Amino acid sequence: MTRINHYDVAEVLETDLGEAELETFIADAHRVVEDRCASYCDNESTLATIETYLAAHLATSKDPRVSSVSHEGVDAELGTDGDRYWHQAVLVDPTNRLARPGGFPIATT
């Protein structure tokens, strides 16, 4: 079960995408967060924030005209580059595993 819903994504993403479309991106973001971050972070609020920005990033692949973000009362006009949501998700990720999914060595004995 995802940590967020389409309303959470709609708070940071100005889009005409419908609920079902956003829920698809949310499900994908949830799987990524579960696979890369959840085992290394026990703060559900942080994981939900990562999931929100990652879902927004994924949604911009279908709706690239997105031009603004809003979080906790702060609005910013940022152009059409969906990478801004990716960067926000990476900045919020305390595990750094989102940014470097293959960059962690596995210790063996």
N, C-alpha and C positions, 0 to 999 in steps of 0.2 A: 504494500500500500504506500502510495506516495506521501510525502510530508506536506505537500502544497496542493493547491487547486488552481483553476484558471483565473480566479479572482486575484490570487497572489501575483501571478505573472502579469496580469493586466495592470497592476499597480505600478510596475516599472516599465512596461512595454506599451507604447501607443500603437495599436494594431486593429485591423478590421477582421483578423482571423476569428473564427467562431470557437465556441467552447470545445467542441469535439476535436478541432485541429490543435488547439492549445493543449488539451489533455494528452494527445499523442506525443507532443514534444516534452511534456512533463514526465510521461512514462519513460521516455528515452533518457531524460536527464536523471531521473531517479535511479535507473539501472547503472548509469555511469557513476553516480555518487556512491551507490552501494558497492560497486566493484572496486572503486579506487580510494574512497575516503572513509566510509562508515566504520570500517574495522579499526581505524586509527584515530577516530574522534568520537567522543561520547556526548557531545553537545548537540542535541537535536535541533536547537534553534540555528546554530551555525550551519548544520547540514541542510536545513530548510532554505537558508539564504543562498547557499551554494546552488542548490537545486533550482531555485527561482531564477537566478542569473544564467545558469546553464540552459534552462528551458527557454529563456528569452533569447539567448544566443542561437539556439537551434531553430527557434521560430523565425528568426530573421532570414533564414535560408529560403523560406517560403514567402516572406513579406519583407523584402529588403528595403522598402521605402521608409522604414521606421526612422524617426529623426529625433526622438527625445526620450529621456529617462527621468524617473522621479523616484526618490527613495527618502523616506523619513522627512518629508516636507521640503526636500531640496530638488529643484528642477534644473535640468541642463539640456541645452540643445547641442547635439553631438554629431550631426550629419547622418549619413546613411551606413556607416561602417558597423556591421553587427559584431565585430570583434570587441567592441567596448564592453559588451555583456560577458564575453569570455574572460576578458581581463579582470572584470569585477569579481567573477566567480573565483578566479585564481587568487586574487588578493584576499578574499574572505577565507579561503581554504587554509586552515592552520597546519594541515598535514603536508602540504606542498606536493601531494601525490596527483592532484588534478593536472598540474603543469608538467609533471615529469612522470607519466605513468610507466614508462619503460626504463627510467633512469635510476632505479634503486637496485643495488646488488642483492643477491640472495646468498646468505652465508650457508655454506655446507661444511660438514666435517668428514 
